């Protein structure tokens, strides 16, 4: 198992997910504050790439920012509430709106200059080509 550097933001996201699940169990999904919205993501390896797919329905591509720093992928954006429905007219309100941010620590190094992000039918796909592993160079010790 590889050692991972402690990332306070990852820990914060984990705590936020746990708190959101607790709110949902106690109060029901319709009572969770919008600030707890975090889009679902799948992360997998395919053809020498790391693929991140994230559900972002009703989010415009221009409202999404994708960046990478120190082998951590950050996806930020906003899903805007455009429908004009008065609060008292709802029977149930489960969909989340507002700003979101997901940070994903990548399991291996990637080629940052070759990252590709596409958005189609409400799904953001970020393709991160894996960097070549650094080879160990042995150095011969000479007697002095």
N, C-alpha and C positions, 0 to 999 in steps of 0.2 A: 504494500500500500504506500503510495506516495505521500510525503508530508505536504500539508498545505499551510500557507501563511494565514494567520488569523485576520479575518476581514470584518471589521465592526459593522459594515453596511450589510454584509450577507447575514450576519447574526440578527441585525435589526429586521431584515425582511423575513427571516424565519420566525421571529417573535411576532411580527405583524400578521403573518399567515396563521399562526396558532391563535392569536387573539381574535382574528376574524372568524375562525372556525368555532371558537368558544362563544362569541356573540351570536353566531348563526344557530348553534345548538340551544342556547338559552332563550333568545328572543325571536328566533325565526329569521329567515333570510331577508324579509322585507324591512326589518328594523336596523340593519347594519348601516352605519354612516357611509356616505359615498367616499370618504377619504380612504377607506379600506379596500378600494378596488385595485386589484392587480391582475392583469390578463394572464391566462394560463399559457404555459410554454412547454414544448417538447424539445429535448436536446438529444441528438444521436449522432453517430458516426456513419458516413457513407462515402465510398470512393475517395478515400484520403482527405475527406473534409469533415469538419464538425458542422452540423446543421442545427439551427435554432429556428423553430416554427412557433409563432405566437398568434393566438386568436385576437384580432383587433377589429371586430365588426363595427361598422359605422365610424371608423377613424380614417380620416383622409391621409394619404401618404405624406402630404406636406406638414401634417401635424405630428409627425414621428421623427425623432432624432435618434440615430444609432451611432455610438462611439465605442472605442476600445482603448483602455489604458491599463498598462501592466497586466496583461492577460485577463482582464475583466471586461466583459461586454456590458454596456449600459444602453438600455432602450427606454427612452422617455417619450411621453406624448400626452395627448388629451383627447378624450371622447366628449364632444360637446352635446349638450341636451338641446335639441332644436325643436322638439315637439311641444306645442303649447297646450298642456293639459293641466288643469287646476288640481292641486294636491287633494282636495276633497272628492274629486271624481274618480280617484283610483280605488280599485278593489284590492289590488296587490301590486307592489312595486319592488321587483327583484333586480332589474338591470342597473348597473352602476355607470355613472358618468363622472367626468372630471379628469384631473391630471393623474398620471400614473408614472411609475419608474420601476424598472426591474434591473437588477445587476446580477450578472451570471459569471461566476468565476469559471474560466475555461480549464478543462482538465490537462491540456497540453498547450505548448506554444503554437501560434498561428502566424501566417504570413499576412501582416496587417495591410500591406499595400495591395493585396489581391482579394480583400473581403468584398462580397457582393450582397446587396439587400434588395429584395423584390417584394412587391405587395400585390396580391391577387385574391379577389373574392373574400376580402376580410381577413386574410392570413398573411402575416409578415414572415418572410423566410430570409434568414441571414445565413449565407454560406461562407464558412471560414476555412480556407485551405490550411492543412496542417503544415507546420514548418518542419524541415528536415531535422532529425535528431543530431545534436552536436556529437561528433566522434571524439572519443578520448584519445589524446595524443600522448603516447608514452615517451618519456624523456630518459635517455640512458645516463646513468651516473658514472662519471669518469673519476678515476683515482687521481688525486693531486700530487 
